[in-house]
Amino acid sequence: MSHPDQYRLLPRGPREGPFGLPRDDGDADAGFPLGRRVLITEDNWLVAGEWQAALEDAGYEVVGLASSAQEALEICSRETPDLILMDIRLLGDRDGVEAAKDARLLYDIPSVFVSAHDDAEVRQRAADARPLGWIAKPVIASRIPDLLVQFARLLN
């Protein structure tokens, strides 16, 4: 059995932070260009737990796990995350697109959609949420931190 630490992304040199980004000694969040505090909104608790472990291993703070749109918005109002990882299909009568729109409108919190449902119709509905990106499922959880950094680079 392999040791869990072998999968952690570690700095490669004294001036490099997570993912090889330059470390800014004056800014503790320099290696987290989209912010360090993340809300995970996913109705499958096993998947959400994998995402949480991957993000925390990379130095992110997961401020909550939500399985419905209502729960996600309650956590947003209380915890003010920097970013939401948002599945499209959620428990309850509202989906992730609606939750992402409300989070952006009410709290100015952006989302990255992580879903198997990313057809043209869904993307059109989601446009008002101004997502930072899309991650297609299935995704290897340990890739999510790298993908967030890649989205930030594309935005800059």
N, C-alpha and C positions, 0 to 999 in steps of 0.2 A: 504494500500500500504506500502511496506517495505521501509526502509531508505537505500539509496545506500551504506552508509558506513558499513552496516552490512556484506557486501561481500568483503570488503578489507582485505587483508592479513596483519595483523599488527604484529610487534615484540611481542614476548611473554615474554620477560624479558629484563633487562638492557643490557645484553651482546649478545642478539640475534638480528639479522637483519631480513630482509624479508625472509619468508619461513623457519624460524628457523635456518638459517645458522649463524655461529658465526660472530659477528660484529667485524671488525678490525678497531679500531678507527683511525688508520693511513691511511686507504685506503677507500676512499669514495665509491668505486665500489666493495667492498668485498662481498656484497650480490648478485652480478651479475657476476657469474663465466664465462659466455659466453660474457660478455660485456653489457654495459648499452644502447648503441645506436643501434636501430633496424630499418630496412627498411621493410615495409610490401608490398609485391607484391601479389595482389589479384584483380581479375577483377570485383568482386561483391562489390560495395562500401558499402553496408549495413554490409556485413561480415567484410570488412576491418575496418570499423568504430568500430565494436564490439571488434575486436582484439586490435585496437589502445586504446580504453578505458580501456580494461583489462590490457594491458601492462603499460599504464601511471598510472593507479591506483596502480600498483605494484612498481612504481618508475622508470620504463624504460623511455627513451627518444625515441619517434618515430620520426625519421629524415625525413620520407616521406612515401607517399602512391603511389604505382605504379600499373597500370592496364595492362601494356604491358612489354615485355622484354626490348625494347628500352628505355622506361621511367625508368625502374629499373636501367639499366646501367648508364643512365645519372645522376640519383640520387647518385649512387655509386661513380661516378667520382667526384661529387661535395661535398658530405656529408661524405664519407668514414665511413659507419656504421660498427659496430662490427659484425653484424649478419643480415641475411635476412630471414624473414619468406616468403617462396616461394610456391605459388600455381603452379600446373602443367599447367592447362589450363588458358591461358591469352588472352587478346585481341591482334590482330595483327597476323603476319605470323610466329612468333617464340614463343616457349612455355617456361615454367619455367625451364625445364631441360637445355635448351640452355642458358637461362639467368644465371642460377646458375653456369654452366661451365665457361661462360665468366667472371662472377664476381669473381670466384675463380682464374682464370688464369690471368686476367688483374689487379685485385686489392687485391687478396688474402683475399677475404671476403667469409666466409663460409655461407652455407644456411641450414635451416631446412625446409624440404618440408612439406606443410600442404595441403593435397589433398585427394580426393576420388579415385584418379587414382594412385594406388601403386602396380600394378600387377608386375610380374617378368620381363616383357619386359621393363616397365618404370624404374624399379629399376636398370636394367642392363644399360640402356641408361644414367641413372643419376650417375652411379658409378664414372665417371671421374670428376664430380663436388665435390666428396668427402663430401657428406652431413653429417652434424652432427647428423641427425636423421630424422624420419618421424612421422608426426602426421596425423592420419586418420580422414578425415571428415566423418560425421559432428563432430565437436568438440565444447564443451562449452568454450566460449572465456575466461572465468575466470580461466580455467585450464591451459591455455598456459604458464603463468609465472612459474607455478609449473613444467610443463613438461620440460621447458628449464633448470631449475635447475637439474632435474633428468638426462637429457642428459649430463650435465656438470659432474655430479658425475660419470656417466658411463665412460666418457672419461678420468677421473683422476684415 
